[in-house]
């Protein structure tokens, strides 16, 4: 069976056989046969496709790692990395379990199998493995028939069809039908046997007349009888509600020609000999099927008006029609040396038939045969083995939101394949992801930089919007409380009937705005807290509340003793602010806050000229702020570097920046030409002023850096 291989390859396959035989010693199949008979049968099926020695060796050892304790390293040492990778790929596929019976789940499973198998030989061996298992399914416990047959019908048969393995496709469908619906299979089989003699005789008569017509026109052809698979007959009956008597295309004829031109000429001969059925003609030669199938299809009205389907194709087209992707190994010397995968259109064998030169080595072909049908998707698992489909580049956060919005909103940590990973980890095919949530966890604005799915992005934005509204209202409440104390009131009455009365009255005076809306308007600077306090004061005084002299004296004392810092920024629980881009403050800088109408609180460095100009026009917008005790996140700073205009100067500077754990956000080169020194301005992200100073010290040690300093952007 492996005589097509070189003597050295035959010897390697024999060594793999002996290794597998020793590994499976003492193991038996349900039939009572030694287990090694199964790997031999799988390798035999692969040899019918003339797969290379590496594939046959992997086929013989495909169960060794799963069942016999053999490691990938053992196989790699004895048989090389290529064989080990194939066996390892097969072992990973064996671990996958198909649970759901929903059609979309089955489709995802098929796509995932193909995407995981980067070498097409893994799928071919897997299909050979499933084919032999189906051939011997009758000796397995009957309780397993339904599950295995349904899995084969929904998963493996479509994959074989996708790869153009039509003979395997038909056999898997037939065996699945036989074990899934035994009674229906037997009944239909008997019905087909009854009509075989009459319809086959008619098909033979038509074939004889066609052969005569071809001979008269000196067209060399070979005619084959085609018998429709029982499962296809069953599908026609159930899908169209037909009785068996009304199923017409149980038998057909295949006409194999010498060239594509002869196929079209032969079509004319066929139509001149028998009248064609109107509207039935299909040209799959000019427009091949996605799996590379090519043929001309027509139907003839034979004697007694019985329809007979006729397919015309070349010998090479017939090989591809039956064996699909495996046709490369079968006919390497006849020009089938390449197969291009067009993932968008699903064209596996787009130009295979048109390539006339032969392949020197199978490896050349394999480099182009990468089974990744859907490069825009990855297929991953939940801990319960449910499949989740995500776009390429999707991260742990995308996965969490794909499971449920609440899971994404409260994700705190994650494990991929049992290892703790960052939330921005990019997922790969076959990964198993476990999400850990916390009630305190909330979406972070930084997630928007790496999430890929629209669902995650929209949900994060929505949650951040609500969080911003809550934080803005909190800022408004702080500002209002401060203004209330200045006016002599201890605090805004809360959670009392009096408080409800006050807010209801305020709503009347402020266009029906709710308490939250009023506080948000204050936090955004659209309403002035001191003006609102005058309205509240009038309301409180009208119901008997007057300013407290003690509170007034405390506020005057604070004012005379220096301004009180009322807001902390930059921490986890800090006030919601905007950091001014005109001066880019970082933790450690002295700050001043400006309440900007419609934008809220904007934080500047105290030496910022923009802030100084605004304060000179209106000091009432000033708001005392300070950094939180533990600032979190990264903050932007601008640097000016004067570099020697020499080769590698910028590269050396950026290397030092990276070693300082600083990220470069932007680079602008201000001077060009042949100057000895060039000025470069950078925007970088740092943790605090100490981190920034350390960066500056590191850069000053660089020989190419003549000067570096922090500067205020224009």
Phi, psi and omega in degrees: 000341181244027180294341180287347178275159174292164181299321180293321178291322177300320180294321178296320178295321179297319178297321178295323178298313180297322178297313180295322180298317178293320183295325184263010179302132180088357179259143182225152177271174181301332180285349184094354180283154174303144186298331183300340178298331180289307176303324178297316180295321178296314178297325179295318177298318179295326180290333176295333175271002181058041175295159185286175184298322181300316180294319180293322178296317178295323178297319180292331184250016190293338179256001187293318181289327184283319191250344191240006178075012178283139180262162176299322180297320179302313182292322181296319180296319186276324190234359176100164185293322183298315179295318180298320180295320179296314181296320179296319178298320178294321179296319179296320179294325180295334182281345180287142180236135179262114186256309188283148176257007180286145185298318181293328177292319179296320179296317178297322181295317179299313181297321182292320177302314182292321181291326181286331183271092184289342178247125185300336181295332177299315180293319180297316178295320179298320178292323176295320177299313180293323180298314180293322177298321178290325179296332182251015184295334183299334180272354177280161177304138185297336180295340181268347186303312186297311183297312183293320181292319180294319178299317179296317182292324185269335186248299192279324177297314177298326178294317179297323176294320180297327180270003178080011179276072189293324178296316177294319179303312181294319181295318179295320176297316183295315181291324178294315179299319181298321183267338180278322179228071185304317183293316179296321180298313181296317181297314181291323179299318179294322180295320179294319180300324182293325183264357184302310187299317182290310184286326179292321177300321178293319179295322179294323179294316179296320181297320180296318179292324178292320178300320179296317181294320178295320181296321179297329180262010175058040174259122178278118180222164173232127183257135178234142175274138179241126179253126182295138179294147182298324182295322178293321176298317179298318180295320178298318181294316183283322183288321183258359181066034182268152169278165182299325183296336183266000176278117191266324190264053176287328177237151178210178182231136175250130180249115181260119184251173183277333183211167179295323178298320179296330178297316180290323176295317179298327177300319177297320178298316180299316183288335176283335182276317178228149181288129181283154174285123183301138173077008185262341189298136176224132181252095177267003174279311177290326180231083183298156173291163182304332182269011176094358182297133178227132177187160167260129180248132173213166177230138183247149172267105182275195177304144181061023178059028176276130181281137176230125180276138180235134177241132179243130180202168175276169178300318180294320176299325180293319178300313180294322180298327182270324188242353174054236185297332181289351179298335179300311182289329181290323187229051179299324184281355182252015172107356181272070187252008184205146174217120182261133179259114174260101189291334182285318182262355179069028182269103183280320189243043191306315184236016185302316187287343185266353183272125189258337182275152185270159179271137178287318182221150178297333181299325179299320179291317184296331179298333180264348183260084177247117184280093176218076189297327186232078184293350179274000185227151168237153184237116185235171185241148164278169177301340178264015175069022171279141184272135175238126180263127182226158178288157176304136181091359180294150185247180178302321180295320176301317179299315181300317179289332176293328178289307178191146181301321181293327177296316178294320182296331187242020180293131180245328181200170181205154172237137174242119183055037176086358180251136177292131184227167174289153180293341180266009179299131178278133186273151179239161179305132175087356179295145172251123187244133175240129184255137175246129185248163176215139179298334182276341183289144181220156176301145181248140180304329180297339179298329182297342180284337186233348179291150184249331186275143178297327180297314180294317183297313182294321180293318179297315179299318180297316180293320178295324178298313179294321179295319178298321179296318178295317180293321178296319177296323177297319176297317179300321179294319178298315180296322180291319178298319179297315180296325178295319180293322177298326180277355176100011178251136187295320182191165174287125180303131183232149173055036176226166177296326178298317180298317179299320179296315180300313183291326175297317179294320178297323178299320179295321182281347185233052171057035174075015181292144177282172178303313182297319181295319179297315180295322177295322178297322177294314181298330179273357179081009179278340174234141180268125185299321182295325177291322179291326180296325178297324176292317180295319180300318178297319179295316182294319180293329180292339179249016170102002179265129180239158178303142180272123182298324180295317178296319179298318181293322178297316181294321178296321179297318178297319182294318180290330182273000181119153184294140179270131176285118186253342184234133174256137183234158174092349180266179179299319181255022182287167180291149178287120184221167170247131178270122186299132179280349180285338181224346174047074180290148174233156180307128185115335176286146171289138191241159167218138180255139177238128177273107184260126182301128179083348182241342181089210185273125179245127185259129179238160167287148183298331181272006183292124179293329179295315178297320180297319180296319180294320181291329179294335179271326183205100182285346182290344180278352183289143179220117180296129179222159173213165179288147173297157179299328181228081178299145179236155178092185179250150183231145185274143175218150181253134181239148172242122181243130169257114184248148169295136181280074182227161182296129176084002182296311181295321180298320180293320179294316181293329177296317179295322178298316179296319179295337178275007179061042179242138180260132177273124181264329182201147176227131175233130177259115187275332183235136180234182178098208187253030177291150180290331181234139176239147178257129179238135177246134184233146167251123183235163177247129181229166182277321183195184183294324178298317178298319179295316180296322177298320177298315180298320178297318180297319181292326181292342177278348181284130185298324184283345181270115179274327178203143175215137180204159174278144180219162176271124179300153178292000000 
